[in-house]
Amino acid sequence: MAGSDPATDPPVATDEPTGPRERRDIIRRRVVDEGYVRIEELASTHRVSLMTVHRDLDVLQSEGWLRKVRGGATAQPSALYHGDVRHRVEAMADVKRQLAETALTLVEPGQSIMIDESTTGLSLAGLLPTRGPLTVITNFLAVVNRLAGEPGIDLIGLGGAYYPAYDAFLGMRTSEAIRQLRADILFMSTTAITNGICYHQSQETVAVKRALMDSAARRVLLVDHSKFTKQGLHNLAPLTDFDLVVLDPATPEPTLAALRARGVPLLVADGQTV
């Protein structure tokens, strides 16, 4: 008998039907691990109808875990979908490091620093112990884990409803916790920039980011050039609401010129003020 080929053999159906929550968790992990899975494969594996799989994917997409595409689901980022945390951390890692190193030059010992749930902010968090003592305030669990126990870092974690796809605390309780605090400087990023305005896919994210902006004496936005090619649903704020926008050197000159014309304060990550 010829041996089986795992690359071409159909997925083995689960021995027993699973409940919706367990099934969605299995689907989520599979899509994140494999990058793309066909709807027919998921229906066969879980012994459910195509309509049931569509409903499962709708729920997972609403939670930010994946993106439905024709015939299946993917965890890869797109112009409209930011991707799950793991994919976001891996995307443009060198550029994020460059932005973080430039942002670090704006930090002085003794300051209180707010960091949002962006992976660019996570890259900056890894550098902050060199600037201690600092107080760091964040709703991003990855930042909390990165800085926990670091000498010279007083860490304030913002609670609220935990959103696994973002690895962050979001929602009304998080926003209320932020408004009880005041920081010297906020470092944050955004999903997309269109016509000089920041956009996000999640209303919960927008609410928390607005609260962060209201609670910081200085607001710094860290953005790579890809943000200008993406799209978002919910309006956060115009770029002119920030005290400084830090961009990477690959940002096209026409984009920089358009931002200058809008009066946006810019700093390119090579140290050039434009």
N, C-alpha and C positions, 0 to 999 in steps of 0.2 A: 504494500500500500504506500502510495506516495505521501510524503510528509506534508503537513499543513504549512501554509505560508501566512504568518500573522499580518503581513502587509496587505493581503488580498482577501483573506477569510472574513466573512461577515462577523460582527460582534456577537458574542454569546449572550443570549437573553438571560436576565436575572432569574434565579430559581423561584423567587416568590415576588408577587407584586409589592411595591413599596407605597407608602403614603405620599401625598403631595409634597410635604416638606422634605422628607428624606430623598425622594426622587429628584427634586429641584437641586438639592445640595450635591447629589451625585452628578447631575447634568452640569452644574456650575463648575465643579472641579474638573470634569472631563474637558469642557470647552476651554477653560483657562490653561490646562495642561497641553492640549493638542492644538490649540489655536483656532481650529475650525471643525465643526461636526455637522453632518447632515441631519435634517429633521427625521428622515426615514430611518436612519440608524438608531436615533434615540427612541423612536416609537417601537422599533423591533426589540431593542435591548430591554426596555421597560414594560413591554407588552401592553402598551396603551395606544390610543388612537392618535392620528396626526393632529387632530384638533386639541387634544390634551397637551401634546408637546408644544403646540403654538401658545397655549395659555401659560404653560410653565415658562417658556422663553419670554413672554410678555412680562411676567412677574419679575424674572431675573434681570431683564433689561431695565425695568423701572427702578430696580435697586442698584443699578450701575455696574452689574457684574459682566455683562456681555452686550453684544449688539446683534439683533436679528438681521440677517441678510437673505437674499433669495435662496431658498432651499436649505437654509441652515442657520447657524449662529457662530459668531467669532468673538474672540477676546482681544483681537488686534485693534489698536486705536485707529480712528479715521478722522475726517474733518468734523464729524458731528459727535463722535464718541471718544472720550478721553482714555479709555482702557482701564483695567483694574490696576491696583497699586503696583503689583509686580512688573507689569508691562510699562507703567509710567516711570518707575525707577530706572529701568533699563534703557528707555528711550532717550537719546541725546545726552547720555551721561557726561560726556566730556564737556559739552556746552554748559550744562548745569553746574559743573564744577567751576568753570570759568566765571560764570555769573556769581557763584557763591564766593569765590575768592575776591571778586571786586566788591561785593556787598560787605565782606568782612572788614574792608578798609573804612567803612562808615561806622563801625562799632567801636565804642570806647569803654574801657573798664568801668564798672559801677553802674552801667545803664540797665534799664529793664527793656527786654526785647520780646516782641510778639512775633510768632511764626504761625502761618496758617497751615492747612493740610496739603500744601503743594510739595511735590518731590524736589523741586528746586530749593524750597525752604529746608527740606531734610538734608540736602547737600550742605547748605550753610550751617545747619545745626552741628554737623560733624566737625566744623572748624571753630566753633565758638569757645570751646575750653581754652584755646590759646589766647583769648581776650578777657578771661575772667579777672576779677569776679563779675558775674552777671546774674540777673534774674531773667529767666526765660519762661514765657507764658505761651501755651499752645493747646490746641484741641486735637492735634495729630498724634495718635498713639505711637507711631514710628519715631517721632521726635522725642517723646517721653522715654521710650525704651533706649534710644541712642544716648540721651544725656543723663539718665538715671545713675546716680552715684558718682558723676564726674566732679572732681574737686573744683571749687570756685563757681559752681553753677547752682543757684537756687531755682528749683524747678516748680512751676505751678501748672498742673494739668487741669484743663477745663472739662468738666463732666457734661452730662446730657445723654441723649439717645445715641447709642453706638451704631455706626453704619459700617459694616464689615467691608463693603466694596471700596470704601474710602479710607478704611482703617482710622476713622476719625469720629469725634463726637460732634454732632450737628443738631440743629433744631432750637426750639424756643428756650429750653433750659440752658443750653450752651450760650446763646445770645445774652440771656439774663446774667449769667456768670461773668461774661466779658464786661458788661456795663458796670460792674462793681469795681473794675480795675482801671488803672491808667498807666500806660507804658511810654517810654521815651521814643521808641521807634518800632514800626511794624514792617516786617518783610513778608510779602505775599506774592503770589503769581495768579494767573488767570487761564481759563481754558481757551478763550478766543478773543481776538480784537478785530472789530469791524467798524470802519468809519470813526476811529478814535475812541471807541467805547468798548469796555470789557464785558464779556458775556460768559455765562455758565449754563450747564444743562440742568442743574438742580436748584430748586428754590431754597432748600435747606442750606445749601452752600452759600448762596447769595446772602441770606439773612445773617449768617455767622460772619461772613467777610465784611458786611456793612457795619456790624457791631464792632469788629476789630478796627476798622478804619475810624470809627467814631471815638475809639478809646486810645488812640495813639497820637502823640504830639507830632510825629513825623511819619509819613507813609512812603514806603519805597516798594515799587513794583518791579519784580524780576521776570523778564520775559525773553524767550528765545524767538528767533525769526519765524519759526513754524506757527506761532500763535496767530500770525497775520493771514494764514491760509486756512484757518479752521473757523468753525461756526458754533454759536451757542444760542440757546433759546431765551435765557433770562438776562435782562440788562442789570449789570452790577453798578458801574460808574464810568464816567469819562476819564480818560488818561489825565486830563488836567486837574482831577481831584487828588492826584498824587504829587508829593513834593519832589519825587525823582523817579524816573523810569530807567532802569538799567537793561540794556540790550546787548546781545552778543555781536561780535564783529561781522558775522555773516548776514546781518540785517541789510537788505538792499537799500541803496542810496535813495531811490524814489520814495521808499517807505519812510526813511529818515527825514527827507525833505517835507513830506506831507505832515509828519508829526511836528516838525519845527513850525510849519505854517499855522498849526493849531495852537501853538504856544506851549507844547508839552516839554517839561524840563527833562533832558536826556543825558545819559552817560553810557558810552559804549564800553564794554567790558575790558577793552585794552587800555582804559584810563582816559579816553578822549571825551571831553565834554563837548556836546554839539548843540 
